[in-house]
C-alpha cells in the first residue's frame, strides 16, 4: 500500500508544541528545526517520530520543505540497524535450534544455564528487531506530519514542487497528504489528477485514495 501505515500507538508520542492554527515565530521555528535535525542525526526512531510530528504541527512552508528533505535523505541509521539484525539472525537461529534440541532431549526440561543463555540471545534479537521497527516507522510518521498541512503557501509548494520529487515514496506521501487539504483549496485536486499519470503505481494509488477522500468528481473513474 502507498498510504503510510504509521502505527497509531506512536502517534501518542508526539508533543505538538504549537496550538492549532498557530504559526511559529522565527524563534519557535528555529527551535523546531534544530530539534528535528538533531533527532534525525541520531538513530532513535521514537525521537525522529516526535520531531517529525512536531514539525508537521507547525504547518508552515519551511516545515513541509524540511519534512520532504528528511524523507528524501537516505536513512543510514535504518540501513545499519537492518544490517546488524541480519548479521545476528544466524547466531540466533543456531541458539534457537540448540534450545529446541535440549528441550526435546529433556522432555521439555532445559538446564538453567542453557535457558539463560538462550534468553540472553533472544533479548538481543528482540532489541535489534525493535530498533529496525522504530526506524522503519519514521517515513510513515513524516507522511502523517505532511498530512497536517493546511497553510496555502505550503500546499502550493507541495503541489508544484514536492509532488514532482524524484523519490516515489515522497511523491506518494505528498499525494496522501493532499487528501487532507481543506476542500476550499483549489490546488489539491488538479495536482492529484496530474499524479494519476505518475510512472509509479504506488503514487497513482495514493492519488486515487486522496481524490476519493476529498470526494473529487473524477475519483470514481480513476
C-alpha positions in Angstrom: 0.0 0.0 0.0 1.1 3.5 -0.7 -0.8 5.1 2.2 1.5 5.4 5.2 0.9 2.6 7.7 2.1 4.5 10.7 1.3 2.8 14.0 -1.3 4.7 16.0 0.5 3.9 19.2 3.4 6.0 18.1 1.2 9.0 17.3 0.7 9.3 21.0 4.4 10.1 21.4 4.1 13.4 19.6 4.1 16.6 21.6 2.7 19.4 19.4 4.4 22.5 20.6 2.1 24.9 18.9 -1.7 25.3 19.3 -3.9 24.6 16.3 -3.7 27.2 13.5 -0.8 29.0 15.2 2.2 29.8 13.1 5.6 29.5 14.7 7.6 32.7 15.4 11.1 32.8 13.9 12.5 31.7 17.3 9.9 28.9 17.6 10.7 27.6 14.2 14.4 27.8 14.8 13.9 25.6 17.9 11.7 23.1 16.0 14.1 22.9 13.1 17.1 22.4 15.4 15.3 19.6 17.4 14.3 17.9 14.2 17.8 18.0 12.7 19.2 16.7 16.0 16.7 13.9 16.2 17.4 12.8 12.6 21.2 13.0 13.2 20.7 10.3 15.8 19.4 6.7 15.4 16.4 6.7 17.8 13.2 6.1 15.8 10.9 7.4 18.5 12.8 10.7 18.8 12.5 11.1 15.0 8.8 10.4 15.1 8.2 13.0 17.7 10.3 15.6 15.9 8.6 15.0 12.5 5.1 15.3 14.0 6.1 18.5 15.8 7.4 20.0 12.6 4.1 18.9 10.8 2.1 20.6 13.6 3.8 23.9 12.8 2.0 23.9 9.4 4.3 26.2 7.5 6.3 26.3 4.3 9.7 25.8 6.0 8.2 22.9 7.8 7.0 21.0 4.8 10.3 21.7 3.0 12.2 20.2 5.9 9.9 17.2 6.1 10.4 16.4 2.4 14.1 16.8 2.7 14.2 14.4 5.6 12.1 12.0 3.6 14.4 12.2 0.7 17.6 11.7 2.7 18.9 8.1 2.6 18.5 6.6 6.1 21.9 5.3 7.1 20.7 4.5 10.6 18.0 2.2 9.3 20.4 0.5 6.9 22.9 0.0 9.8 20.2 -1.4 12.1 18.9 -3.8 9.4 22.5 -5.0 8.7 23.1 -5.6 12.4 19.9 -7.5 12.7 20.5 -9.6 9.6 24.1 -10.3 10.7 22.8 -11.6 14.1 20.0 -13.8 12.8 22.2 -16.9 12.0 23.6 -16.8 15.6 20.1 -16.6 17.0 18.8 -19.3 14.7 21.6 -21.6 16.0 20.7 -20.7 19.6 17.1 -21.5 18.9 17.9 -24.8 17.3 20.1 -25.7 20.3 17.4 -24.9 22.9 14.8 -26.8 21.0 17.2 -29.8 20.8 17.8 -29.8 24.5 14.1 -29.4 25.2 13.3 -32.5 23.2 16.1 -34.5 24.8 14.8 -33.5 28.3 11.1 -33.9 27.6 10.6 -30.2 27.9 13.2 -29.7 30.6 16.2 -27.5 29.9 19.2 -26.8 32.1 19.1 -23.4 33.8 22.4 -22.2 32.3 21.2 -23.2 28.8 17.9 -21.4 29.2 19.6 -18.2 30.5 22.0 -18.3 27.6 19.1 -18.6 25.1 17.1 -15.9 26.8 20.0 -13.5 26.5 20.3 -14.1 22.8 16.5 -13.9 22.4 16.5 -10.5 24.1 19.3 -9.3 21.8 17.4 -10.4 18.7 14.3 -8.6 20.1 16.2 -5.4 20.7 17.6 -5.5 17.2 14.1 -6.0 15.7 12.6 -3.2 17.8 15.3 -0.8 16.6 14.6 -1.7 13.0 10.8 -1.4 13.6 11.1 2.0 15.2 13.3 3.4 12.4 11.1 1.9 9.7 8.1 3.8 11.1 9.7 7.2 10.5 8.8 7.6 6.8 5.1 6.9 7.7 5.4 9.5 10.5 6.7 12.0 8.1 3.7 11.2 5.8 1.4 11.8 8.8 3.2 15.1 9.5 2.7 16.3 5.9 -1.0 15.4 6.2 -1.3 18.2 8.8 -0.5 20.8 6.1 -3.2 23.4 5.7 -1.2 26.6 5.1 -2.0 27.8 1.5 1.7 28.6 0.7 2.8 25.2 1.9 0.1 23.4 0.0 1.1 25.3 -3.2 4.7 24.2 -2.7 3.6 20.6 -2.2 1.6 20.6 -5.4 4.1 22.4 -7.6 7.4 21.1 -6.3 7.2 18.1 -3.9 4.7 16.2 -6.0 7.4 16.1 -8.7 10.1 14.8 -6.4 12.4 12.1 -7.8 11.5 9.7 -5.0 8.3 7.7 -5.4 8.0 7.5 -1.6 8.0 11.3 -1.3 5.5 11.7 -4.2 3.2 9.1 -2.6 3.4 10.7 0.8 2.7 14.1 -0.7 -0.3 12.6 -2.6 -1.6 11.1 0.6 -1.2 14.4 2.4 -3.0 16.4 -0.2 -6.1 14.2 0.5 -6.4 16.1 3.8 -6.1 19.6 2.4 -9.3 21.7 3.1 -11.9 21.5 0.4 -11.8 25.2 -0.3 -8.2 24.9 -1.5 -8.4 24.7 -5.3 -4.8 23.4 -5.9 -5.0 19.9 -4.4 -7.4 18.3 -6.9 -5.7 19.3 -10.1 -2.4 18.3 -8.7 -3.7 14.9 -7.7 -5.3 14.5 -11.1 -1.9 15.1 -12.6 -0.4 12.5 -10.3 -2.7 9.9 -11.8 -0.3 9.8 -14.7 2.7 9.2 -12.5 5.0 6.4 -13.7 4.9 4.6 -10.3 1.8 2.7 -9.5 2.2 3.4 -5.8 2.0 7.1 -6.4 -1.1 6.7 -8.6 -2.7 4.6 -5.9 -2.0 7.4 -3.3 -3.5 10.0 -5.7 -6.7 7.9 -6.2 -7.1 7.4 -2.4 -6.6 11.1 -1.9 -9.1 12.1 -4.5 -11.6 9.7 -3.1 -11.1 11.1 0.4 -11.7 14.6 -1.0 -14.8 13.5 -2.8 -13.5 14.6 -6.1 -15.9 14.2 -9.1 -13.3 12.3 -11.1 -12.3 9.9 -8.4 -14.7 7.1 -9.4 -13.4 6.8 -13.0 -9.8 6.9 -11.7 
